[in-house]
């Protein structure tokens, strides 16, 4: 015998595990499809539906289900999805503001500090082994692809990859204290 929503709702309010499992099995797939149609992302859709079921179980004493259980669940999923979209929008606006602020802060940076950074980059470059430095310069300053570098130098692509890995590791170590400034400079030049 299939339990109706009218029977399931009071059982849910009393934290009946069997009723919860029945509701979950009955509605999860359709609610997930509905959430996917709103969010266009399966993973987030699944998360929103799970959140609704979590609240259904965890806040059972606060539930006010008037009308059909299906309508309540769909409305809850709809609201979770909208809240998620609002959250993404706020996060996007904040990231744009933070990037804008960082760029303007970099433009106002102390010229002496930037000159010091340039000297440190030159020093770090001079510490690279010759082949490593050549490959790094071809990749980063002449913007050649690994295949193009390999052809130009008559070496394998694997050697280029290894040397670039070594160069990047050394440069990171040498310029660790300047990394935030380098990221901002990179953003300014893109």
Biotite code that builds the C-alpha atoms (Angstrom):
import biotite.structure as struc

atoms = struc.array([
    struc.Atom([0.000, 0.000, 0.000], chain_id="A", res_id=1, res_name="UNK", atom_name="CA", element="C"),
    struc.Atom([1.392, 3.365, -1.059], chain_id="A", res_id=2, res_name="UNK", atom_name="CA", element="C"),
    struc.Atom([1.262, 6.043, 1.613], chain_id="A", res_id=3, res_name="UNK", atom_name="CA", element="C"),
    struc.Atom([-0.383, 9.305, 0.566], chain_id="A", res_id=4, res_name="UNK", atom_name="CA", element="C"),
    struc.Atom([1.133, 12.704, 1.268], chain_id="A", res_id=5, res_name="UNK", atom_name="CA", element="C"),
    struc.Atom([-1.610, 13.328, 3.819], chain_id="A", res_id=6, res_name="UNK", atom_name="CA", element="C"),
    struc.Atom([-0.388, 10.309, 5.780], chain_id="A", res_id=7, res_name="UNK", atom_name="CA", element="C"),
    struc.Atom([3.320, 11.072, 5.279], chain_id="A", res_id=8, res_name="UNK", atom_name="CA", element="C"),
    struc.Atom([3.281, 14.704, 6.485], chain_id="A", res_id=9, res_name="UNK", atom_name="CA", element="C"),
    struc.Atom([2.293, 13.945, 10.120], chain_id="A", res_id=10, res_name="UNK", atom_name="CA", element="C"),
    struc.Atom([4.815, 11.096, 10.154], chain_id="A", res_id=11, res_name="UNK", atom_name="CA", element="C"),
    struc.Atom([7.537, 13.476, 8.937], chain_id="A", res_id=12, res_name="UNK", atom_name="CA", element="C"),
    struc.Atom([6.647, 15.925, 11.689], chain_id="A", res_id=13, res_name="UNK", atom_name="CA", element="C"),
    struc.Atom([7.265, 13.090, 14.162], chain_id="A", res_id=14, res_name="UNK", atom_name="CA", element="C"),
    struc.Atom([10.632, 12.182, 12.537], chain_id="A", res_id=15, res_name="UNK", atom_name="CA", element="C"),
    struc.Atom([9.524, 8.846, 11.187], chain_id="A", res_id=16, res_name="UNK", atom_name="CA", element="C"),
    struc.Atom([12.523, 7.473, 9.255], chain_id="A", res_id=17, res_name="UNK", atom_name="CA", element="C"),
    struc.Atom([10.387, 5.246, 7.056], chain_id="A", res_id=18, res_name="UNK", atom_name="CA", element="C"),
    struc.Atom([8.217, 8.184, 6.009], chain_id="A", res_id=19, res_name="UNK", atom_name="CA", element="C"),
    struc.Atom([11.300, 10.285, 5.282], chain_id="A", res_id=20, res_name="UNK", atom_name="CA", element="C"),
    struc.Atom([12.813, 7.513, 3.160], chain_id="A", res_id=21, res_name="UNK", atom_name="CA", element="C"),
    struc.Atom([9.551, 7.123, 1.250], chain_id="A", res_id=22, res_name="UNK", atom_name="CA", element="C"),
    struc.Atom([9.367, 10.859, 0.531], chain_id="A", res_id=23, res_name="UNK", atom_name="CA", element="C"),
    struc.Atom([13.021, 10.929, -0.481], chain_id="A", res_id=24, res_name="UNK", atom_name="CA", element="C"),
    struc.Atom([12.648, 8.021, -2.914], chain_id="A", res_id=25, res_name="UNK", atom_name="CA", element="C"),
    struc.Atom([9.397, 9.384, -4.297], chain_id="A", res_id=26, res_name="UNK", atom_name="CA", element="C"),
    struc.Atom([10.531, 12.959, -4.985], chain_id="A", res_id=27, res_name="UNK", atom_name="CA", element="C"),
    struc.Atom([14.324, 13.178, -5.196], chain_id="A", res_id=28, res_name="UNK", atom_name="CA", element="C"),
    struc.Atom([14.727, 12.411, -8.899], chain_id="A", res_id=29, res_name="UNK", atom_name="CA", element="C"),
    struc.Atom([12.035, 14.861, -10.058], chain_id="A", res_id=30, res_name="UNK", atom_name="CA", element="C"),
    struc.Atom([13.209, 17.574, -7.659], chain_id="A", res_id=31, res_name="UNK", atom_name="CA", element="C"),
    struc.Atom([16.756, 17.136, -8.921], chain_id="A", res_id=32, res_name="UNK", atom_name="CA", element="C"),
    struc.Atom([15.576, 17.528, -12.523], chain_id="A", res_id=33, res_name="UNK", atom_name="CA", element="C"),
    struc.Atom([13.662, 20.652, -11.517], chain_id="A", res_id=34, res_name="UNK", atom_name="CA", element="C"),
    struc.Atom([16.699, 22.130, -9.770], chain_id="A", res_id=35, res_name="UNK", atom_name="CA", element="C"),
    struc.Atom([18.847, 21.324, -12.842], chain_id="A", res_id=36, res_name="UNK", atom_name="CA", element="C"),
    struc.Atom([16.422, 23.270, -15.012], chain_id="A", res_id=37, res_name="UNK", atom_name="CA", element="C"),
    struc.Atom([16.967, 26.320, -12.793], chain_id="A", res_id=38, res_name="UNK", atom_name="CA", element="C"),
    struc.Atom([20.705, 26.073, -12.093], chain_id="A", res_id=39, res_name="UNK", atom_name="CA", element="C"),
    struc.Atom([21.919, 24.328, -15.250], chain_id="A", res_id=40, res_name="UNK", atom_name="CA", element="C"),
    struc.Atom([24.444, 22.444, -13.100], chain_id="A", res_id=41, res_name="UNK", atom_name="CA", element="C"),
    struc.Atom([23.815, 18.919, -11.855], chain_id="A", res_id=42, res_name="UNK", atom_name="CA", element="C"),
    struc.Atom([26.158, 19.067, -8.884], chain_id="A", res_id=43, res_name="UNK", atom_name="CA", element="C"),
    struc.Atom([24.665, 22.272, -7.482], chain_id="A", res_id=44, res_name="UNK", atom_name="CA", element="C"),
    struc.Atom([21.172, 20.989, -8.233], chain_id="A", res_id=45, res_name="UNK", atom_name="CA", element="C"),
    struc.Atom([21.844, 17.857, -6.221], chain_id="A", res_id=46, res_name="UNK", atom_name="CA", element="C"),
    struc.Atom([23.229, 19.965, -3.386], chain_id="A", res_id=47, res_name="UNK", atom_name="CA", element="C"),
    struc.Atom([20.098, 22.160, -3.312], chain_id="A", res_id=48, res_name="UNK", atom_name="CA", element="C"),
    struc.Atom([17.760, 19.155, -3.220], chain_id="A", res_id=49, res_name="UNK", atom_name="CA", element="C"),
    struc.Atom([19.820, 17.525, -0.476], chain_id="A", res_id=50, res_name="UNK", atom_name="CA", element="C"),
    struc.Atom([19.637, 20.768, 1.474], chain_id="A", res_id=51, res_name="UNK", atom_name="CA", element="C"),
    struc.Atom([15.838, 20.732, 1.214], chain_id="A", res_id=52, res_name="UNK", atom_name="CA", element="C"),
    struc.Atom([15.706, 17.153, 2.482], chain_id="A", res_id=53, res_name="UNK", atom_name="CA", element="C"),
    struc.Atom([18.147, 17.968, 5.252], chain_id="A", res_id=54, res_name="UNK", atom_name="CA", element="C"),
    struc.Atom([15.907, 20.815, 6.406], chain_id="A", res_id=55, res_name="UNK", atom_name="CA", element="C"),
    struc.Atom([12.863, 18.572, 6.080], chain_id="A", res_id=56, res_name="UNK", atom_name="CA", element="C"),
    struc.Atom([14.443, 16.159, 8.536], chain_id="A", res_id=57, res_name="UNK", atom_name="CA", element="C"),
    struc.Atom([16.370, 18.557, 10.789], chain_id="A", res_id=58, res_name="UNK", atom_name="CA", element="C"),
    struc.Atom([13.686, 21.225, 11.197], chain_id="A", res_id=59, res_name="UNK", atom_name="CA", element="C"),
    struc.Atom([10.688, 18.941, 11.312], chain_id="A", res_id=60, res_name="UNK", atom_name="CA", element="C"),
    struc.Atom([9.226, 20.797, 14.311], chain_id="A", res_id=61, res_name="UNK", atom_name="CA", element="C"),
    struc.Atom([9.242, 24.074, 12.329], chain_id="A", res_id=62, res_name="UNK", atom_name="CA", element="C"),
    struc.Atom([7.592, 22.702, 9.194], chain_id="A", res_id=63, res_name="UNK", atom_name="CA", element="C"),
    struc.Atom([4.360, 24.274, 8.096], chain_id="A", res_id=64, res_name="UNK", atom_name="CA", element="C"),
    struc.Atom([3.203, 22.204, 5.173], chain_id="A", res_id=65, res_name="UNK", atom_name="CA", element="C"),
    struc.Atom([-0.127, 23.484, 3.986], chain_id="A", res_id=66, res_name="UNK", atom_name="CA", element="C"),
    struc.Atom([-1.450, 21.907, 0.850], chain_id="A", res_id=67, res_name="UNK", atom_name="CA", element="C"),
    struc.Atom([0.403, 19.162, -0.937], chain_id="A", res_id=68, res_name="UNK", atom_name="CA", element="C"),
    struc.Atom([3.779, 17.848, 0.103], chain_id="A", res_id=69, res_name="UNK", atom_name="CA", element="C"),
    struc.Atom([4.930, 17.939, -3.526], chain_id="A", res_id=70, res_name="UNK", atom_name="CA", element="C"),
    struc.Atom([4.116, 21.649, -3.806], chain_id="A", res_id=71, res_name="UNK", atom_name="CA", element="C"),
    struc.Atom([5.987, 22.320, -0.561], chain_id="A", res_id=72, res_name="UNK", atom_name="CA", element="C"),
    struc.Atom([9.074, 20.417, -1.774], chain_id="A", res_id=73, res_name="UNK", atom_name="CA", element="C"),
    struc.Atom([9.103, 22.082, -5.200], chain_id="A", res_id=74, res_name="UNK", atom_name="CA", element="C"),
    struc.Atom([8.708, 25.525, -3.629], chain_id="A", res_id=75, res_name="UNK", atom_name="CA", element="C"),
    struc.Atom([11.534, 24.728, -1.189], chain_id="A", res_id=76, res_name="UNK", atom_name="CA", element="C"),
    struc.Atom([13.840, 23.597, -4.006], chain_id="A", res_id=77, res_name="UNK", atom_name="CA", element="C"),
    struc.Atom([12.932, 26.695, -6.011], chain_id="A", res_id=78, res_name="UNK", atom_name="CA", element="C"),
    struc.Atom([13.815, 28.930, -3.060], chain_id="A", res_id=79, res_name="UNK", atom_name="CA", element="C"),
    struc.Atom([17.108, 27.108, -2.393], chain_id="A", res_id=80, res_name="UNK", atom_name="CA", element="C"),
    struc.Atom([18.074, 27.503, -6.052], chain_id="A", res_id=81, res_name="UNK", atom_name="CA", element="C"),
    struc.Atom([17.235, 31.204, -6.071], chain_id="A", res_id=82, res_name="UNK", atom_name="CA", element="C"),
    struc.Atom([19.231, 31.740, -2.881], chain_id="A", res_id=83, res_name="UNK", atom_name="CA", element="C"),
    struc.Atom([22.158, 29.893, -4.440], chain_id="A", res_id=84, res_name="UNK", atom_name="CA", element="C"),
    struc.Atom([21.989, 32.067, -7.571], chain_id="A", res_id=85, res_name="UNK", atom_name="CA", element="C"),
    struc.Atom([21.866, 35.219, -5.422], chain_id="A", res_id=86, res_name="UNK", atom_name="CA", element="C"),
    struc.Atom([24.893, 33.975, -3.490], chain_id="A", res_id=87, res_name="UNK", atom_name="CA", element="C"),
    struc.Atom([26.817, 33.386, -6.741], chain_id="A", res_id=88, res_name="UNK", atom_name="CA", element="C"),
    struc.Atom([25.924, 36.868, -7.955], chain_id="A", res_id=89, res_name="UNK", atom_name="CA", element="C"),
    struc.Atom([27.084, 38.491, -4.712], chain_id="A", res_id=90, res_name="UNK", atom_name="CA", element="C"),
    struc.Atom([30.310, 36.479, -4.820], chain_id="A", res_id=91, res_name="UNK", atom_name="CA", element="C"),
    struc.Atom([30.903, 37.512, -8.439], chain_id="A", res_id=92, res_name="UNK", atom_name="CA", element="C"),
    struc.Atom([30.342, 41.190, -7.618], chain_id="A", res_id=93, res_name="UNK", atom_name="CA", element="C"),
    struc.Atom([32.700, 40.904, -4.642], chain_id="A", res_id=94, res_name="UNK", atom_name="CA", element="C"),
    struc.Atom([35.409, 39.253, -6.768], chain_id="A", res_id=95, res_name="UNK", atom_name="CA", element="C"),
    struc.Atom([35.080, 41.970, -9.400], chain_id="A", res_id=96, res_name="UNK", atom_name="CA", element="C"),
    struc.Atom([35.357, 44.635, -6.702], chain_id="A", res_id=97, res_name="UNK", atom_name="CA", element="C"),
    struc.Atom([38.382, 42.954, -5.105], chain_id="A", res_id=98, res_name="UNK", atom_name="CA", element="C"),
    struc.Atom([40.145, 42.643, -8.470], chain_id="A", res_id=99, res_name="UNK", atom_name="CA", element="C"),
    struc.Atom([39.357, 46.263, -9.329], chain_id="A", res_id=100, res_name="UNK", atom_name="CA", element="C"),
    struc.Atom([40.629, 47.384, -5.921], chain_id="A", res_id=101, res_name="UNK", atom_name="CA", element="C"),
    struc.Atom([43.829, 45.306, -6.252], chain_id="A", res_id=102, res_name="UNK", atom_name="CA", element="C"),
    struc.Atom([44.548, 46.725, -9.713], chain_id="A", res_id=103, res_name="UNK", atom_name="CA", element="C"),
    struc.Atom([44.097, 50.323, -8.543], chain_id="A", res_id=104, res_name="UNK", atom_name="CA", element="C"),
    struc.Atom([46.235, 49.593, -5.488], chain_id="A", res_id=105, res_name="UNK", atom_name="CA", element="C"),
    struc.Atom([48.970, 48.202, -7.766], chain_id="A", res_id=106, res_name="UNK", atom_name="CA", element="C"),
    struc.Atom([48.824, 51.308, -9.965], chain_id="A", res_id=107, res_name="UNK", atom_name="CA", element="C"),
    struc.Atom([49.494, 53.410, -6.869], chain_id="A", res_id=108, res_name="UNK", atom_name="CA", element="C"),
    struc.Atom([52.345, 51.129, -5.800], chain_id="A", res_id=109, res_name="UNK", atom_name="CA", element="C"),
    struc.Atom([55.633, 52.628, -4.736], chain_id="A", res_id=110, res_name="UNK", atom_name="CA", element="C"),
    struc.Atom([57.902, 52.957, -7.809], chain_id="A", res_id=111, res_name="UNK", atom_name="CA", element="C"),
    struc.Atom([60.914, 52.116, -5.624], chain_id="A", res_id=112, res_name="UNK", atom_name="CA", element="C"),
    struc.Atom([59.283, 48.835, -4.613], chain_id="A", res_id=113, res_name="UNK", atom_name="CA", element="C"),
    struc.Atom([58.545, 48.012, -8.266], chain_id="A", res_id=114, res_name="UNK", atom_name="CA", element="C"),
    struc.Atom([62.152, 48.753, -9.201], chain_id="A", res_id=115, res_name="UNK", atom_name="CA", element="C"),
    struc.Atom([63.277, 46.458, -6.375], chain_id="A", res_id=116, res_name="UNK", atom_name="CA", element="C"),
    struc.Atom([60.979, 43.747, -7.725], chain_id="A", res_id=117, res_name="UNK", atom_name="CA", element="C"),
    struc.Atom([62.457, 44.102, -11.219], chain_id="A", res_id=118, res_name="UNK", atom_name="CA", element="C"),
    struc.Atom([65.969, 43.705, -9.765], chain_id="A", res_id=119, res_name="UNK", atom_name="CA", element="C"),
    struc.Atom([64.892, 40.592, -7.856], chain_id="A", res_id=120, res_name="UNK", atom_name="CA", element="C"),
    struc.Atom([63.412, 39.109, -11.049], chain_id="A", res_id=121, res_name="UNK", atom_name="CA", element="C"),
    struc.Atom([66.671, 39.767, -12.894], chain_id="A", res_id=122, res_name="UNK", atom_name="CA", element="C"),
    struc.Atom([68.647, 38.218, -10.051], chain_id="A", res_id=123, res_name="UNK", atom_name="CA", element="C"),
    struc.Atom([66.365, 35.183, -9.957], chain_id="A", res_id=124, res_name="UNK", atom_name="CA", element="C"),
    struc.Atom([66.675, 34.796, -13.736], chain_id="A", res_id=125, res_name="UNK", atom_name="CA", element="C"),
    struc.Atom([70.481, 34.937, -13.517], chain_id="A", res_id=126, res_name="UNK", atom_name="CA", element="C"),
    struc.Atom([70.440, 32.057, -11.017], chain_id="A", res_id=127, res_name="UNK", atom_name="CA", element="C"),
    struc.Atom([68.718, 29.760, -13.490], chain_id="A", res_id=128, res_name="UNK", atom_name="CA", element="C"),
    struc.Atom([70.938, 27.294, -15.332], chain_id="A", res_id=129, res_name="UNK", atom_name="CA", element="C"),
    struc.Atom([71.603, 28.477, -18.908], chain_id="A", res_id=130, res_name="UNK", atom_name="CA", element="C"),
    struc.Atom([69.282, 26.056, -20.753], chain_id="A", res_id=131, res_name="UNK", atom_name="CA", element="C"),
    struc.Atom([66.611, 26.508, -18.108], chain_id="A", res_id=132, res_name="UNK", atom_name="CA", element="C"),
    struc.Atom([66.834, 30.325, -18.437], chain_id="A", res_id=133, res_name="UNK", atom_name="CA", element="C"),
    struc.Atom([66.710, 30.178, -22.244], chain_id="A", res_id=134, res_name="UNK", atom_name="CA", element="C"),
    struc.Atom([63.608, 27.972, -22.192], chain_id="A", res_id=135, res_name="UNK", atom_name="CA", element="C"),
    struc.Atom([61.944, 30.163, -19.568], chain_id="A", res_id=136, res_name="UNK", atom_name="CA", element="C"),
    struc.Atom([62.610, 33.325, -21.597], chain_id="A", res_id=137, res_name="UNK", atom_name="CA", element="C"),
    struc.Atom([61.332, 31.756, -24.821], chain_id="A", res_id=138, res_name="UNK", atom_name="CA", element="C"),
    struc.Atom([58.179, 30.607, -23.071], chain_id="A", res_id=139, res_name="UNK", atom_name="CA", element="C"),
    struc.Atom([57.396, 33.636, -20.954], chain_id="A", res_id=140, res_name="UNK", atom_name="CA", element="C"),
    struc.Atom([58.819, 36.572, -22.906], chain_id="A", res_id=141, res_name="UNK", atom_name="CA", element="C"),
    struc.Atom([58.571, 35.387, -26.503], chain_id="A", res_id=142, res_name="UNK", atom_name="CA", element="C"),
    struc.Atom([55.376, 33.404, -25.758], chain_id="A", res_id=143, res_name="UNK", atom_name="CA", element="C"),
    struc.Atom([56.501, 30.315, -27.684], chain_id="A", res_id=144, res_name="UNK", atom_name="CA", element="C"),
    struc.Atom([54.749, 27.005, -27.109], chain_id="A", res_id=145, res_name="UNK", atom_name="CA", element="C"),
    struc.Atom([56.697, 24.051, -25.739], chain_id="A", res_id=146, res_name="UNK", atom_name="CA", element="C"),
    struc.Atom([56.709, 22.355, -29.157], chain_id="A", res_id=147, res_name="UNK", atom_name="CA", element="C"),
    struc.Atom([58.084, 25.528, -30.785], chain_id="A", res_id=148, res_name="UNK", atom_name="CA", element="C"),
    struc.Atom([60.814, 25.822, -28.139], chain_id="A", res_id=149, res_name="UNK", atom_name="CA", element="C"),
    struc.Atom([61.750, 22.166, -28.574], chain_id="A", res_id=150, res_name="UNK", atom_name="CA", element="C"),
    struc.Atom([62.011, 22.598, -32.360], chain_id="A", res_id=151, res_name="UNK", atom_name="CA", element="C"),
    struc.Atom([64.010, 25.834, -32.051], chain_id="A", res_id=152, res_name="UNK", atom_name="CA", element="C"),
    struc.Atom([66.509, 24.341, -29.576], chain_id="A", res_id=153, res_name="UNK", atom_name="CA", element="C"),
    struc.Atom([66.586, 20.843, -31.077], chain_id="A", res_id=154, res_name="UNK", atom_name="CA", element="C"),
    struc.Atom([65.463, 19.139, -27.850], chain_id="A", res_id=155, res_name="UNK", atom_name="CA", element="C"),
    struc.Atom([62.456, 17.073, -26.850], chain_id="A", res_id=156, res_name="UNK", atom_name="CA", element="C"),
    struc.Atom([59.190, 18.552, -25.602], chain_id="A", res_id=157, res_name="UNK", atom_name="CA", element="C"),
    struc.Atom([59.668, 16.509, -22.415], chain_id="A", res_id=158, res_name="UNK", atom_name="CA", element="C"),
    struc.Atom([62.980, 18.285, -21.784], chain_id="A", res_id=159, res_name="UNK", atom_name="CA", element="C"),
    struc.Atom([61.264, 21.647, -22.262], chain_id="A", res_id=160, res_name="UNK", atom_name="CA", element="C"),
    struc.Atom([58.551, 20.627, -19.779], chain_id="A", res_id=161, res_name="UNK", atom_name="CA", element="C"),
    struc.Atom([61.124, 19.487, -17.204], chain_id="A", res_id=162, res_name="UNK", atom_name="CA", element="C"),
    struc.Atom([63.231, 22.638, -17.581], chain_id="A", res_id=163, res_name="UNK", atom_name="CA", element="C"),
    struc.Atom([60.154, 24.890, -17.310], chain_id="A", res_id=164, res_name="UNK", atom_name="CA", element="C"),
    struc.Atom([59.089, 23.070, -14.157], chain_id="A", res_id=165, res_name="UNK", atom_name="CA", element="C"),
    struc.Atom([62.558, 23.606, -12.711], chain_id="A", res_id=166, res_name="UNK", atom_name="CA", element="C"),
    struc.Atom([62.580, 27.290, -13.757], chain_id="A", res_id=167, res_name="UNK", atom_name="CA", element="C"),
    struc.Atom([59.161, 27.967, -12.257], chain_id="A", res_id=168, res_name="UNK", atom_name="CA", element="C"),
    struc.Atom([60.119, 26.242, -8.999], chain_id="A", res_id=169, res_name="UNK", atom_name="CA", element="C"),
    struc.Atom([63.312, 28.322, -8.690], chain_id="A", res_id=170, res_name="UNK", atom_name="CA", element="C"),
    struc.Atom([61.543, 31.568, -9.609], chain_id="A", res_id=171, res_name="UNK", atom_name="CA", element="C"),
    struc.Atom([58.797, 30.863, -7.035], chain_id="A", res_id=172, res_name="UNK", atom_name="CA", element="C"),
    struc.Atom([61.402, 30.257, -4.337], chain_id="A", res_id=173, res_name="UNK", atom_name="CA", element="C"),
    struc.Atom([63.381, 33.369, -5.237], chain_id="A", res_id=174, res_name="UNK", atom_name="CA", element="C"),
    struc.Atom([60.330, 35.640, -5.510], chain_id="A", res_id=175, res_name="UNK", atom_name="CA", element="C"),
    struc.Atom([58.097, 34.199, -2.771], chain_id="A", res_id=176, res_name="UNK", atom_name="CA", element="C"),
    struc.Atom([57.728, 37.507, -0.910], chain_id="A", res_id=177, res_name="UNK", atom_name="CA", element="C"),
    struc.Atom([56.763, 39.284, -4.144], chain_id="A", res_id=178, res_name="UNK", atom_name="CA", element="C"),
    struc.Atom([54.166, 36.766, -5.335], chain_id="A", res_id=179, res_name="UNK", atom_name="CA", element="C"),
    struc.Atom([51.101, 38.934, -4.550], chain_id="A", res_id=180, res_name="UNK", atom_name="CA", element="C"),
    struc.Atom([52.614, 41.897, -6.419], chain_id="A", res_id=181, res_name="UNK", atom_name="CA", element="C"),
    struc.Atom([53.497, 39.680, -9.384], chain_id="A", res_id=182, res_name="UNK", atom_name="CA", element="C"),
    struc.Atom([49.919, 38.431, -9.586], chain_id="A", res_id=183, res_name="UNK", atom_name="CA", element="C"),
    struc.Atom([48.621, 42.003, -9.627], chain_id="A", res_id=184, res_name="UNK", atom_name="CA", element="C"),
    struc.Atom([51.153, 42.978, -12.321], chain_id="A", res_id=185, res_name="UNK", atom_name="CA", element="C"),
    struc.Atom([50.046, 39.975, -14.345], chain_id="A", res_id=186, res_name="UNK", atom_name="CA", element="C"),
    struc.Atom([46.419, 41.134, -14.065], chain_id="A", res_id=187, res_name="UNK", atom_name="CA", element="C"),
    struc.Atom([47.414, 44.611, -15.211], chain_id="A", res_id=188, res_name="UNK", atom_name="CA", element="C"),
    struc.Atom([49.129, 43.247, -18.312], chain_id="A", res_id=189, res_name="UNK", atom_name="CA", element="C"),
    struc.Atom([46.314, 40.943, -19.464], chain_id="A", res_id=190, res_name="UNK", atom_name="CA", element="C"),
])
